[in-house]
Amino acid sequence: MKFKLIIATTAVALVGAVVAANTQRDAILSGYAAQAGVSGFSADAGRQLFMSQNTGGKPATPSCSTCHTSDPRNVGHTRVGKVIQPMAVSRNPERFTDPAKVEKWFGRNCRSVLGRECTPTEKGNFITYMMSL
């Protein structure tokens, strides 16, 4: 009986964590939608952004997939070999739940890959794509 209670308590805690993560991610997306003046985002446009080859940023990082692999469900690596946990929310449920981290990494990576800041629409599309995997 005690074992069943532990399992049930753990399951409830996990469900609560997932709901909290989804709520935080939804709030981030709502903020981008308000900034962009749109009601929703496109996973397909997010995929296109992720896979696009660019010349405006650093030559060593022409695409998001340079470091994150062509499948965001996989572990990636920085140019110096540091492990990057999967971008896909299905493999890394904490992705895109901390607004400060989201802005930090979009800022750094958009400048590196695109040579400019990402727009709110691009950020929303990107997150929507990562949520679709």
KOLDOGU-450409 format. One record per residue: x, y, z of N, C-alpha, C in turn; residue in three letters. Coordinates in steps of 0.1 Angstrom, whole numbers, m for minus. Example, Ala and Ser with C-alpha at 12.3 -4.5 7.8 and 13.67 -1.06 7.14 Angstrom:
// residues 2
<r n_x="132" n_y="m57" n_z="78" ca_x="123" ca_y="m45" ca_z="78" c_x="132" c_y="m33" c_z="78" residuo="ala"/>
<r n_x="128" n_y="m22" n_z="71" ca_x="137" ca_y="m11" ca_z="71" c_x="129" c_y="0" c_z="79" residuo="ser"/>
//
This chain:
// residues 133
<r n_x="8" n_y="m12" n_z="0" ca_x="0" ca_y="0" ca_z="0" c_x="9" c_y="13" c_z="0" residuo="met"/>
<r n_x="19" n_y="12" n_z="8" ca_x="28" ca_y="24" ca_z="9" c_x="35" c_y="27" c_z="m5" residuo="lys"/>
<r n_x="39" n_y="16" n_z="m12" ca_x="45" ca_y="17" ca_z="m25" c_x="35" c_y="24" c_z="m35" residuo="phe"/>
<r n_x="23" n_y="20" n_z="m35" ca_x="13" ca_y="26" ca_z="m44" c_x="11" c_y="40" c_z="m41" residuo="lys"/>
<r n_x="11" n_y="44" n_z="m28" ca_x="10" ca_y="58" ca_z="m24" c_x="22" c_y="66" c_z="m30" residuo="leu"/>
<r n_x="34" n_y="61" n_z="m29" ca_x="45" ca_y="67" ca_z="m34" c_x="44" c_y="69" c_z="m49" residuo="ile"/>
<r n_x="40" n_y="59" n_z="m56" ca_x="39" ca_y="60" ca_z="m70" c_x="28" c_y="70" c_z="m74" residuo="ile"/>
<r n_x="17" n_y="70" n_z="m67" ca_x="6" ca_y="80" ca_z="m70" c_x="11" c_y="94" c_z="m67" residuo="ala"/>
<r n_x="18" n_y="96" n_z="m56" ca_x="23" ca_y="109" ca_z="m53" c_x="33" c_y="114" c_z="m63" residuo="thr"/>
<r n_x="42" n_y="105" n_z="m68" ca_x="51" ca_y="109" ca_z="m78" c_x="44" c_y="112" c_z="m91" residuo="thr"/>
<r n_x="34" n_y="105" n_z="m95" ca_x="27" ca_y="107" ca_z="m107" c_x="20" c_y="121" c_z="m107" residuo="ala"/>
<r n_x="14" n_y="124" n_z="m95" ca_x="7" ca_y="137" ca_z="m94" c_x="18" c_y="149" c_z="m95" residuo="val"/>
<r n_x="29" n_y="147" n_z="m89" ca_x="40" ca_y="157" ca_z="m89" c_x="44" c_y="159" c_z="m103" residuo="ala"/>
<r n_x="46" n_y="148" n_z="m111" ca_x="51" ca_y="149" ca_z="m125" c_x="40" c_y="156" c_z="m133" residuo="leu"/>
<r n_x="28" n_y="153" n_z="m132" ca_x="17" ca_y="159" ca_z="m139" c_x="17" c_y="174" c_z="m136" residuo="val"/>
<r n_x="19" n_y="178" n_z="m123" ca_x="19" ca_y="192" ca_z="m119" c_x="30" c_y="199" c_z="m125" residuo="gly"/>
<r n_x="42" n_y="193" n_z="m126" ca_x="54" ca_y="199" ca_z="m132" c_x="52" c_y="202" c_z="m147" residuo="ala"/>
<r n_x="46" n_y="192" n_z="m154" ca_x="43" ca_y="194" ca_z="m168" c_x="33" c_y="205" c_z="m171" residuo="val"/>
<r n_x="22" n_y="205" n_z="m163" ca_x="12" ca_y="216" ca_z="m164" c_x="19" c_y="230" c_z="m161" residuo="val"/>
<r n_x="27" n_y="231" n_z="m151" ca_x="34" ca_y="243" ca_z="m149" c_x="43" c_y="247" c_z="m160" residuo="ala"/>
<r n_x="51" n_y="238" n_z="m166" ca_x="59" ca_y="241" ca_z="m177" c_x="51" c_y="245" c_z="m189" residuo="ala"/>
<r n_x="40" n_y="239" n_z="m192" ca_x="31" ca_y="243" ca_z="m203" c_x="26" c_y="257" c_z="m201" residuo="asn"/>
<r n_x="22" n_y="260" n_z="m189" ca_x="16" ca_y="273" ca_z="m185" c_x="27" c_y="284" c_z="m187" residuo="thr"/>
<r n_x="39" n_y="281" n_z="m183" ca_x="50" ca_y="291" ca_z="m185" c_x="53" c_y="293" c_z="m200" residuo="gln"/>
<r n_x="54" n_y="282" n_z="m207" ca_x="56" ca_y="282" ca_z="m222" c_x="45" c_y="290" c_z="m229" residuo="arg"/>
<r n_x="33" n_y="287" n_z="m225" ca_x="21" ca_y="294" ca_z="m231" c_x="22" c_y="309" c_z="m228" residuo="asp"/>
<r n_x="26" n_y="313" n_z="m216" ca_x="28" ca_y="327" ca_z="m213" c_x="38" c_y="334" c_z="m222" residuo="ala"/>
<r n_x="49" n_y="327" n_z="m224" ca_x="60" ca_y="332" ca_z="m232" c_x="55" c_y="334" c_z="m247" residuo="ile"/>
<r n_x="48" n_y="324" n_z="m252" ca_x="42" ca_y="325" ca_z="m265" c_x="31" c_y="336" c_z="m266" residuo="leu"/>
<r n_x="23" n_y="338" n_z="m256" ca_x="13" ca_y="348" ca_z="m256" c_x="20" c_y="362" c_z="m256" residuo="ser"/>
<r n_x="31" n_y="363" n_z="m249" ca_x="39" ca_y="376" ca_z="m250" c_x="44" c_y="379" c_z="m264" residuo="gly"/>
<r n_x="49" n_y="369" n_z="m270" ca_x="54" ca_y="371" ca_z="m284" c_x="43" c_y="374" c_z="m293" residuo="tyr"/>
<r n_x="31" n_y="367" n_z="m291" ca_x="20" ca_y="370" ca_z="m300" c_x="15" c_y="384" c_z="m298" residuo="ala"/>
<r n_x="15" n_y="389" n_z="m286" ca_x="11" ca_y="403" ca_z="m283" c_x="21" c_y="413" c_z="m290" residuo="ala"/>
<r n_x="34" n_y="410" n_z="m289" ca_x="44" ca_y="419" ca_z="m295" c_x="43" c_y="419" c_z="m310" residuo="gln"/>
<r n_x="40" n_y="407" n_z="m316" ca_x="39" ca_y="406" ca_z="m330" c_x="25" c_y="410" c_z="m336" residuo="ala"/>
<r n_x="15" n_y="411" n_z="m327" ca_x="2" ca_y="414" ca_z="m332" c_x="m5" c_y="403" c_z="m340" residuo="gly"/>
<r n_x="m2" n_y="390" n_z="m335" ca_x="m7" ca_y="378" ca_z="m342" c_x="m15" c_y="370" c_z="m332" residuo="val"/>
<r n_x="m23" n_y="361" n_z="m337" ca_x="m31" ca_y="352" ca_z="m328" c_x="m25" c_y="338" c_z="m326" residuo="ser"/>
<r n_x="m15" n_y="335" n_z="m334" ca_x="m9" ca_y="322" ca_z="m333" c_x="4" c_y="321" c_z="m342" residuo="gly"/>
<r n_x="10" n_y="310" n_z="m341" ca_x="23" ca_y="308" ca_z="m348" c_x="23" c_y="295" c_z="m356" residuo="phe"/>
<r n_x="33" n_y="294" n_z="m365" ca_x="34" ca_y="283" ca_z="m375" c_x="46" c_y="274" c_z="m372" residuo="ser"/>
<r n_x="43" n_y="262" n_z="m369" ca_x="54" ca_y="252" ca_z="m367" c_x="62" c_y="250" c_z="m380" residuo="ala"/>
<r n_x="55" n_y="251" n_z="m391" ca_x="63" ca_y="249" ca_z="m404" c_x="72" c_y="261" c_z="m406" residuo="asp"/>
<r n_x="68" n_y="273" n_z="m403" ca_x="77" ca_y="285" ca_z="m404" c_x="88" c_y="283" c_z="m394" residuo="ala"/>
<r n_x="86" n_y="278" n_z="m382" ca_x="96" ca_y="275" ca_z="m372" c_x="106" c_y="265" c_z="m377" residuo="gly"/>
<r n_x="101" n_y="255" n_z="m384" ca_x="110" ca_y="245" ca_z="m389" c_x="119" c_y="251" c_z="m400" residuo="arg"/>
<r n_x="113" n_y="259" n_z="m409" ca_x="121" ca_y="266" ca_z="m419" c_x="132" c_y="274" c_z="m413" residuo="gln"/>
<r n_x="128" n_y="282" n_z="m403" ca_x="138" ca_y="290" ca_z="m396" c_x="150" c_y="281" c_z="m391" residuo="leu"/>
<r n_x="146" n_y="271" n_z="m384" ca_x="156" ca_y="262" ca_z="m378" c_x="165" c_y="256" c_z="m388" residuo="phe"/>
<r n_x="160" n_y="252" n_z="m400" ca_x="168" ca_y="245" ca_z="m410" c_x="175" c_y="255" c_z="m420" residuo="met"/>
<r n_x="171" n_y="267" n_z="m420" ca_x="176" ca_y="276" ca_z="m431" c_x="191" c_y="278" c_z="m430" residuo="ser"/>
<r n_x="197" n_y="280" n_z="m441" ca_x="211" ca_y="283" ca_z="m442" c_x="212" c_y="298" c_z="m444" residuo="gln"/>
<r n_x="220" n_y="304" n_z="m436" ca_x="221" ca_y="319" ca_z="m435" c_x="235" c_y="324" c_z="m438" residuo="asn"/>
<r n_x="237" n_y="336" n_z="m443" ca_x="250" ca_y="342" ca_z="m445" c_x="252" c_y="354" c_z="m437" residuo="thr"/>
<r n_x="242" n_y="359" n_z="m429" ca_x="243" ca_y="372" ca_z="m422" c_x="250" c_y="371" c_z="m409" residuo="gly"/>
<r n_x="250" n_y="359" n_z="m403" ca_x="257" ca_y="357" ca_z="m390" c_x="271" c_y="352" c_z="m391" residuo="gly"/>
<r n_x="276" n_y="345" n_z="m381" ca_x="289" ca_y="340" ca_z="m381" c_x="291" c_y="329" c_z="m391" residuo="lys"/>
<r n_x="302" n_y="329" n_z="m399" ca_x="303" ca_y="318" ca_z="m409" c_x="303" c_y="304" c_z="m403" residuo="pro"/>
<r n_x="308" n_y="303" n_z="m391" ca_x="308" ca_y="289" ca_z="m385" c_x="294" c_y="284" c_z="m380" residuo="ala"/>
<r n_x="284" n_y="293" n_z="m380" ca_x="271" ca_y="289" ca_z="m376" c_x="261" c_y="294" c_z="m386" residuo="thr"/>
<r n_x="260" n_y="288" n_z="m398" ca_x="251" ca_y="293" ca_z="m408" c_x="236" c_y="288" c_z="m405" residuo="pro"/>
<r n_x="234" n_y="279" n_z="m396" ca_x="221" ca_y="273" ca_z="m393" c_x="220" c_y="269" c_z="m379" residuo="ser"/>
<r n_x="208" n_y="269" n_z="m374" ca_x="205" ca_y="264" ca_z="m360" c_x="210" c_y="249" c_z="m359" residuo="cys"/>
<r n_x="208" n_y="242" n_z="m370" ca_x="211" ca_y="228" ca_z="m371" c_x="226" c_y="225" c_z="m370" residuo="ser"/>
<r n_x="234" n_y="236" n_z="m372" ca_x="249" ca_y="234" ca_z="m371" c_x="253" c_y="228" c_z="m358" residuo="thr"/>
<r n_x="247" n_y="234" n_z="m347" ca_x="250" ca_y="229" ca_z="m334" c_x="239" c_y="219" c_z="m328" residuo="cys"/>
<r n_x="226" n_y="222" n_z="m332" ca_x="215" ca_y="214" ca_z="m326" c_x="211" c_y="202" c_z="m334" residuo="his"/>
<r n_x="218" n_y="198" n_z="m345" ca_x="216" ca_y="187" ca_z="m354" c_x="203" c_y="190" c_z="m362" residuo="thr"/>
<r n_x="201" n_y="183" n_z="m373" ca_x="189" ca_y="185" ca_z="m381" c_x="177" c_y="179" c_z="m375" residuo="ser"/>
<r n_x="178" n_y="171" n_z="m364" ca_x="167" ca_y="166" ca_z="m357" c_x="167" c_y="172" c_z="m342" residuo="asp"/>
<r n_x="159" n_y="182" n_z="m339" ca_x="160" ca_y="188" ca_z="m326" c_x="157" c_y="179" c_z="m314" residuo="pro"/>
<r n_x="153" n_y="167" n_z="m317" ca_x="150" ca_y="157" ca_z="m306" c_x="163" c_y="151" c_z="m302" residuo="arg"/>
<r n_x="174" n_y="153" n_z="m309" ca_x="187" ca_y="147" ca_z="m306" c_x="196" c_y="157" c_z="m298" residuo="asn"/>
<r n_x="205" n_y="152" n_z="m291" ca_x="215" ca_y="160" ca_z="m284" c_x="224" c_y="166" c_z="m294" residuo="val"/>
<r n_x="227" n_y="179" n_z="m292" ca_x="236" ca_y="186" ca_z="m301" c_x="249" c_y="189" c_z="m294" residuo="gly"/>
<r n_x="258" n_y="196" n_z="m301" ca_x="271" ca_y="200" ca_z="m295" c_x="275" c_y="214" c_z="m300" residuo="his"/>
<r n_x="281" n_y="221" n_z="m291" ca_x="287" ca_y="234" ca_z="m295" c_x="299" c_y="232" c_z="m304" residuo="thr"/>
<r n_x="304" n_y="242" n_z="m310" ca_x="316" ca_y="241" ca_z="m319" c_x="328" c_y="236" c_z="m311" residuo="arg"/>
<r n_x="328" n_y="238" n_z="m298" ca_x="339" ca_y="232" ca_z="m290" c_x="336" c_y="219" c_z="m283" residuo="val"/>
<r n_x="325" n_y="213" n_z="m287" ca_x="321" ca_y="200" ca_z="m282" c_x="313" c_y="199" c_z="m270" residuo="gly"/>
<r n_x="309" n_y="210" n_z="m264" ca_x="300" ca_y="209" ca_z="m252" c_x="286" c_y="204" c_z="m256" residuo="lys"/>
<r n_x="281" n_y="195" n_z="m248" ca_x="268" ca_y="189" ca_z="m251" c_x="256" c_y="200" c_z="m249" residuo="val"/>
<r n_x="247" n_y="199" n_z="m259" ca_x="235" ca_y="208" ca_z="m258" c_x="223" c_y="198" c_z="m258" residuo="ile"/>
<r n_x="216" n_y="199" n_z="m247" ca_x="204" ca_y="190" ca_z="m245" c_x="194" c_y="193" c_z="m257" residuo="gln"/>
<r n_x="186" n_y="183" n_z="m260" ca_x="177" ca_y="184" ca_z="m271" c_x="168" c_y="197" c_z="m270" residuo="pro"/>
<r n_x="165" n_y="203" n_z="m282" ca_x="156" ca_y="215" ca_z="m283" c_x="142" c_y="211" c_z="m282" residuo="met"/>
<r n_x="138" n_y="199" n_z="m287" ca_x="124" ca_y="195" ca_z="m287" c_x="118" c_y="194" c_z="m273" residuo="ala"/>
<r n_x="107" n_y="200" n_z="m271" ca_x="100" ca_y="199" ca_z="m259" c_x="97" c_y="185" c_z="m254" residuo="val"/>
<r n_x="94" n_y="176" n_z="m264" ca_x="91" ca_y="162" ca_z="m261" c_x="103" c_y="155" c_z="m254" residuo="ser"/>
<r n_x="115" n_y="159" n_z="m257" ca_x="127" ca_y="153" ca_z="m252" c_x="133" c_y="161" c_z="m240" residuo="arg"/>
<r n_x="128" n_y="174" n_z="m239" ca_x="134" ca_y="183" ca_z="m229" c_x="122" c_y="192" c_z="m224" residuo="asn"/>
<r n_x="114" n_y="187" n_z="m216" ca_x="101" ca_y="194" ca_z="m212" c_x="104" c_y="208" c_z="m205" residuo="pro"/>
<r n_x="116" n_y="210" n_z="m200" ca_x="119" ca_y="223" ca_z="m194" c_x="122" c_y="234" c_z="m204" residuo="glu"/>
<r n_x="124" n_y="230" n_z="m217" ca_x="127" ca_y="240" ca_z="m227" c_x="117" c_y="251" c_z="m228" residuo="arg"/>
<r n_x="121" n_y="263" n_z="m230" ca_x="112" ca_y="274" ca_z="m232" c_x="102" c_y="277" c_z="m221" residuo="phe"/>
<r n_x="107" n_y="275" n_z="m209" ca_x="98" ca_y="278" ca_z="m197" c_x="103" c_y="289" c_z="m189" residuo="thr"/>
<r n_x="116" n_y="293" n_z="m190" ca_x="121" ca_y="304" ca_z="m183" c_x="123" c_y="316" c_z="m192" residuo="asp"/>
<r n_x="115" n_y="327" n_z="m190" ca_x="116" ca_y="338" ca_z="m200" c_x="130" c_y="344" c_z="m201" residuo="pro"/>
<r n_x="137" n_y="345" n_z="m190" ca_x="151" ca_y="351" ca_z="m191" c_x="160" c_y="342" c_z="m199" residuo="ala"/>
<r n_x="160" n_y="329" n_z="m197" ca_x="168" ca_y="320" ca_z="m205" c_x="164" c_y="320" c_z="m220" residuo="lys"/>
<r n_x="151" n_y="321" n_z="m222" ca_x="146" ca_y="321" ca_z="m236" c_x="152" c_y="333" c_z="m243" residuo="val"/>
<r n_x="151" n_y="345" n_z="m237" ca_x="156" ca_y="357" ca_z="m243" c_x="171" c_y="357" c_z="m244" residuo="glu"/>
<r n_x="178" n_y="352" n_z="m234" ca_x="192" ca_y="351" ca_z="m235" c_x="197" c_y="343" c_z="m247" residuo="lys"/>
<r n_x="191" n_y="331" n_z="m249" ca_x="196" ca_y="322" ca_z="m259" c_x="191" c_y="326" c_z="m273" residuo="trp"/>
<r n_x="179" n_y="332" n_z="m274" ca_x="175" ca_y="337" ca_z="m287" c_x="184" c_y="349" c_z="m291" residuo="phe"/>
<r n_x="187" n_y="357" n_z="m281" ca_x="196" ca_y="369" ca_z="m284" c_x="209" c_y="364" c_z="m289" residuo="gly"/>
<r n_x="215" n_y="355" n_z="m282" ca_x="229" ca_y="350" ca_z="m286" c_x="228" c_y="342" c_z="m299" residuo="arg"/>
<r n_x="219" n_y="333" n_z="m300" ca_x="219" ca_y="324" ca_z="m312" c_x="213" c_y="331" c_z="m325" residuo="asn"/>
<r n_x="204" n_y="340" n_z="m323" ca_x="199" ca_y="347" ca_z="m335" c_x="210" c_y="356" c_z="m341" residuo="cys"/>
<r n_x="217" n_y="363" n_z="m332" ca_x="229" ca_y="371" ca_z="m337" c_x="239" c_y="362" c_z="m344" residuo="arg"/>
<r n_x="242" n_y="351" n_z="m338" ca_x="252" ca_y="342" ca_z="m343" c_x="248" c_y="336" c_z="m357" residuo="ser"/>
<r n_x="235" n_y="331" n_z="m358" ca_x="231" ca_y="324" ca_z="m370" c_x="226" c_y="334" c_z="m381" residuo="val"/>
<r n_x="218" n_y="344" n_z="m376" ca_x="212" ca_y="353" ca_z="m386" c_x="219" c_y="366" c_z="m388" residuo="leu"/>
<r n_x="227" n_y="370" n_z="m378" ca_x="234" ca_y="383" ca_z="m378" c_x="225" c_y="394" c_z="m373" residuo="gly"/>
<r n_x="214" n_y="391" n_z="m366" ca_x="204" ca_y="401" ca_z="m361" c_x="196" c_y="394" c_z="m351" residuo="arg"/>
<r n_x="188" n_y="402" n_z="m344" ca_x="178" ca_y="397" ca_z="m334" c_x="167" c_y="390" c_z="m342" residuo="glu"/>
<r n_x="161" n_y="380" n_z="m336" ca_x="149" ca_y="374" ca_z="m341" c_x="137" c_y="382" c_z="m338" residuo="cys"/>
<r n_x="128" n_y="382" n_z="m346" ca_x="115" ca_y="389" ca_z="m344" c_x="106" c_y="381" c_z="m334" residuo="thr"/>
<r n_x="97" n_y="388" n_z="m328" ca_x="88" ca_y="380" ca_z="m319" c_x="80" c_y="369" c_z="m327" residuo="pro"/>
<r n_x="77" n_y="371" n_z="m340" ca_x="71" ca_y="361" ca_z="m348" c_x="80" c_y="349" c_z="m350" residuo="thr"/>
<r n_x="93" n_y="352" n_z="m353" ca_x="102" ca_y="341" ca_z="m355" c_x="104" c_y="333" c_z="m342" residuo="glu"/>
<r n_x="105" n_y="340" n_z="m331" ca_x="106" ca_y="333" ca_z="m318" c_x="94" c_y="324" c_z="m315" residuo="lys"/>
<r n_x="82" n_y="329" n_z="m317" ca_x="70" ca_y="321" ca_z="m315" c_x="69" c_y="310" c_z="m325" residuo="gly"/>
<r n_x="73" n_y="312" n_z="m337" ca_x="73" ca_y="301" ca_z="m347" c_x="83" c_y="290" c_z="m343" residuo="asn"/>
<r n_x="94" n_y="294" n_z="m338" ca_x="105" ca_y="285" ca_z="m334" c_x="100" c_y="276" c_z="m323" residuo="phe"/>
<r n_x="95" n_y="283" n_z="m312" ca_x="90" ca_y="275" ca_z="m301" c_x="79" c_y="266" c_z="m305" residuo="ile"/>
<r n_x="70" n_y="271" n_z="m313" ca_x="59" ca_y="262" ca_z="m317" c_x="64" c_y="250" c_z="m325" residuo="thr"/>
<r n_x="74" n_y="252" n_z="m333" ca_x="80" ca_y="240" ca_z="m340" c_x="86" c_y="230" c_z="m329" residuo="tyr"/>
<r n_x="93" n_y="235" n_z="m320" ca_x="99" ca_y="227" ca_z="m310" c_x="89" c_y="219" c_z="m301" residuo="met"/>
<r n_x="77" n_y="226" n_z="m300" ca_x="66" ca_y="219" ca_z="m292" c_x="59" c_y="209" c_z="m301" residuo="met"/>
<r n_x="61" n_y="209" n_z="m314" ca_x="54" ca_y="200" ca_z="m323" c_x="61" c_y="187" c_z="m324" residuo="ser"/>
<r n_x="73" n_y="186" n_z="m320" ca_x="81" ca_y="174" ca_z="m322" c_x="79" c_y="164" c_z="m311" residuo="leu"/>
//
